[in-house]
């Protein structure tokens, strides 16, 4: 069963802090993603942590539904890590993000790129389809998450 997932990311601080939402089916979750060690430094490090706690310290994810923060178990954290971490790192490394943060787009905004708004947040949205395993669908259908995914 393929499930449509929309991921939106907005840069708060380049390489360090992001926010956005993940929409799974018809259910929307807001998130904050913090990298206590900036992505540029993480890229150069040899990460040796093999515990979920160690990963959670390096990639801090907060998920909420509506105004309610959701406390994530390790398995739930791993699921959101899977959806968000690679997306955020890819966003950080994208040519457009790098150009924006290095001032290339901002310096041109006063000239030929008249429609560019340098005060607008840098963001991206991506839609994907996933065939989640039964246990993930069950997790997402639990009252804690409130999705209404078919349990096939």
C-alpha positions as CSV (number, residue, x, y, z in Angstrom):
1,X,0.0,0.0,0.0
2,X,1.6,3.2,-1.1
3,X,1.1,6.2,1.2
4,X,1.7,9.8,0.1
5,X,4.1,11.7,2.3
6,X,4.7,15.4,2.0
7,X,7.8,16.8,3.7
8,X,8.4,20.6,4.0
9,X,11.5,22.1,5.5
10,X,12.3,25.7,6.4
11,X,15.7,26.9,7.3
12,X,16.0,28.6,10.7
13,X,19.8,28.6,10.9
14,X,21.9,27.3,8.1
15,X,23.2,23.8,8.9
16,X,21.9,23.9,12.5
17,X,18.2,24.4,12.9
18,X,15.2,23.6,10.7
19,X,11.4,23.3,11.1
20,X,8.6,22.2,8.9
21,X,6.0,19.5,8.6
22,X,5.5,15.9,7.5
23,X,2.0,15.1,6.1
24,X,1.4,11.3,6.1
25,X,-1.8,10.6,4.3
26,X,-4.2,13.2,5.7
27,X,-2.4,13.7,9.0
28,X,0.0,16.6,9.5
29,X,2.9,16.6,12.0
30,X,5.0,19.7,12.7
31,X,8.7,19.1,13.5
32,X,11.8,20.9,14.6
33,X,15.2,19.4,13.7
34,X,18.3,20.6,15.4
35,X,21.9,19.7,14.7
36,X,24.0,20.6,17.8
37,X,27.0,20.0,15.7
38,X,26.4,21.8,12.4
39,X,26.0,19.7,9.2
40,X,29.2,21.1,7.7
41,X,31.2,19.8,10.7
42,X,29.3,16.5,10.9
43,X,30.2,15.9,7.2
44,X,33.9,15.9,8.2
45,X,33.5,13.8,11.3
46,X,33.7,10.1,11.7
47,X,30.6,9.3,13.7
48,X,31.1,6.5,16.1
49,X,27.8,6.4,18.0
50,X,25.9,3.1,17.7
51,X,23.2,3.8,20.2
52,X,19.8,5.4,19.5
53,X,20.6,7.8,22.4
54,X,23.8,8.9,20.8
55,X,22.0,9.5,17.5
56,X,19.3,11.4,19.3
57,X,21.9,13.7,20.8
58,X,23.4,14.5,17.3
59,X,20.1,14.8,15.5
60,X,17.4,16.3,17.8
61,X,13.9,15.9,16.5
62,X,10.8,17.3,18.1
63,X,7.4,16.2,16.6
64,X,4.0,17.6,17.4
65,X,0.5,17.2,16.1
66,X,-1.5,20.4,16.5
67,X,-0.3,22.0,19.6
68,X,0.5,18.6,21.3
69,X,4.2,17.6,21.5
70,X,4.6,13.8,20.9
71,X,7.1,12.0,23.0
72,X,8.9,9.5,20.7
73,X,10.0,6.0,21.6
74,X,13.2,4.9,20.0
75,X,11.4,3.1,17.2
76,X,9.2,6.1,16.5
77,X,12.3,8.4,16.6
78,X,14.0,6.1,14.0
79,X,11.0,6.4,11.7
80,X,11.0,10.2,11.8
81,X,14.8,10.2,11.6
82,X,14.5,8.2,8.4
83,X,12.0,10.7,6.9
84,X,13.7,13.9,8.0
85,X,17.5,13.6,8.3
86,X,18.4,12.7,4.8
87,X,15.9,15.3,3.5
88,X,17.4,18.0,5.7
89,X,21.0,17.1,4.8
90,X,20.1,17.1,1.1
91,X,18.4,20.5,1.5
92,X,21.5,21.8,3.2
93,X,23.8,20.6,0.3
94,X,21.5,21.7,-2.5
95,X,23.0,24.2,-4.9
96,X,20.1,26.7,-4.3
97,X,20.5,26.5,-0.5
98,X,24.3,26.9,-0.7
99,X,24.0,29.9,-3.1
100,X,21.4,31.6,-0.9
101,X,23.5,31.1,2.3
102,X,26.7,32.2,0.7
103,X,25.1,35.4,-0.5
104,X,25.1,34.8,-4.2
105,X,21.3,35.0,-4.6
106,X,21.0,37.8,-2.1
107,X,23.5,40.0,-3.8
108,X,21.7,39.5,-7.1
109,X,18.3,40.2,-5.6
110,X,18.7,44.0,-6.0
111,X,19.6,43.6,-9.7
112,X,18.2,41.3,-12.3
113,X,16.2,39.0,-10.0
114,X,13.5,41.5,-9.0
115,X,11.0,38.8,-8.0
116,X,13.4,37.3,-5.4
117,X,12.5,38.2,-1.8
118,X,15.6,38.0,0.4
119,X,13.4,38.3,3.6
120,X,11.4,35.1,2.7
121,X,12.4,32.0,4.5
122,X,14.4,29.4,2.5
123,X,12.3,26.3,2.2
124,X,11.5,23.3,0.1
125,X,8.7,20.8,-0.2
126,X,8.9,17.2,-1.5
127,X,6.2,14.7,-2.1
128,X,7.0,11.0,-2.1
129,X,5.1,7.7,-2.0
130,X,6.1,5.0,0.5
131,X,5.0,1.4,1.0
132,X,5.4,1.3,4.8
133,X,5.6,-2.1,6.5
134,X,2.6,-3.2,8.5
135,X,4.2,-2.4,11.9
136,X,4.8,1.2,10.8
137,X,1.2,1.6,9.6
138,X,0.1,0.2,13.0
139,X,2.3,2.7,14.8
140,X,1.0,5.6,12.8
141,X,-2.6,4.5,13.3
142,X,-2.3,4.4,17.0
143,X,-4.1,7.3,18.9
144,X,-0.7,8.9,19.6
145,X,-0.3,9.7,15.9
146,X,-3.9,9.5,14.8
147,X,-3.3,8.5,11.2
148,X,-6.0,6.6,9.4
149,X,-4.0,4.3,7.2
150,X,-5.4,1.1,5.9
151,X,-4.0,-1.9,7.7
152,X,-3.6,-4.3,4.8
